[in-house]
């Protein structure tokens, strides 16, 4: 049965652990390959990337809202507080 889930993902650069990228997809494995192949100009120079966190949503609308939050100032502060090691 195909999955209708929408995934909000957070990638971390293997080169620089402070570099993160947040995005939205329905196929996380394929999207990670895409980033690591240098297909995204925003992530190409910090390759390779690994999946640090993924959040699965049944409703695309809720996933888009969460992605938007993580990319906002307060969302970046949340990610720094909860995702950064140390």
Secondary structure, DSSP 8 states (H G I E B T S, - for coil): -----EEEEEEEESS-TT-EEEEEES-HHHHHHHHHTT-STTTGGG--EEEEEEEEESSHHHHHHHHHHHHSHHHHHHHHHHHS--
